[in-house]
């Protein structure tokens, strides 16, 4: 128990950093989704059909991450076993959604341009046909 109370003073600043990072994800994903809905194409949004899903999952991860900071701060304040369950469960859900959105980011980044809707496989020539 002594090791847990010694590290207690570091948890507050780390939670503030976590809150700022999730708020930044919320801001960037909201801005990008707004541009995506308006139909403005940018180099980071255009050409990939899974960008909309990526932005929605990033928004969900950001909202759950920001909301999960409150039970963690209440746990740091009370520092009891009863509050640990709420802090750990919300943190675990927040982490899982963040990992899911990062996985979608990697999927969107690694998807080649040949799989977009403007390119398709032509079975007569046994090759890819690229429309201008």
N, C-alpha and C positions, 0 to 999 in steps of 0.2 A: 504494500500500500504506500510505502514511503516513496518508491520510484514513481508511482502515479501522481502523487502530490507534488513531486519535484518538477515534473514536466508540465504541470497544470498551467504555469505562467506563460508557456509558449503556445498554448492552444488558442488563446484569444487572438493574437496577431495572425496566426495561420488561418483561423476562420475568417478574419477580415480579408485576407488575400484570396481565400476561396470565394467569398462573396463578390469581390471585385472581378475575379476571373469569370464567374458565372454571369455577372451583369454585363461584362464585355461580350460574352458569347450571345447573350440575349440581344444586345444592341446590334451586333454585326449580322446575326441571323435575321432579325426583324428588318433591318435595312435592306439586306439582300432579297428577302422574300417580297418586300414592297417593290423593289426594282423588277423582280421576276414576274409579279402579278401585273405590273404596269406594261409589261412587254418590252422593256428596254433590255437589249442584249449587251452583255459585257463579256469580256474574255473569260471570266471565271464562272459565268452562268450559262452561256450559250452552248448549244451543241450536244448537251448531255441530258437525256430524258430523266435521269434519276436525281437531278439537282433539286427539284421540288420536294422530294422525300427527304433528302439530306437536310434541307432547311427546316422542314417541319420537325424532324427528330432533334435537330439542334435547338430549336425553340423549346421543345418539351424538356430536353436535358437542362437547359438554362433555367427554366421556370422551376423545375423540381429542385435544382441545385440551390437556387436562391431561397426557396421555401424551406429547404432542409437545414439551412444555417440557424434558423430560430430554435428548433429543438436541441441542436448542439450547443448553442449559447446558453439555453436554460439548463442543460446538463452541466456545463462548466460552472454555472452559478450555484446549482444545488449539489452536484458531485455525489449523487447517490445511485444505488443500483437500479432504482425504479425509473430514473430518467435516462439511464444508459440504454435501455431497450428502444426507446423512441429515437434517441440520437443515432444509434447504430442502424436501425432499420431504415430511417430516412436517408442516412448517408449511403447505405448499400444500394437503395433504389436509385439515388442520384448518380452514384458511380456506375451502375449498370446502364442507365440511359446515356451517360456520357461516353461509355465504351461503345455502345451501339452507334451513336452518332459519329464517333471517330472511325469505327469500322466502315460506316457508309461513306465517310470522307475518303478513306483509302480505296474503297470500291469505285467511287466516282473518279478518283485521280488515276487509277490504273486501267480504266475502261478505255480501250483504244477507239480512235475516231471511226474505224471501219464498222463498228457496231451501231453507229447512229442511224437515224431514220432515213437519211439521204443516201445511204449506201446499202446495197443489197447484193446478194449472191445470184449470179446469172448461171443457171445450170447448163445452158446451151454452149456457152464458151468456157465453162468450168473455171470461172474467175469472178472477181469482184467488179461490179460496174459502179463507177463513180459519176453521179449526176452533177452538173455544174450548179 
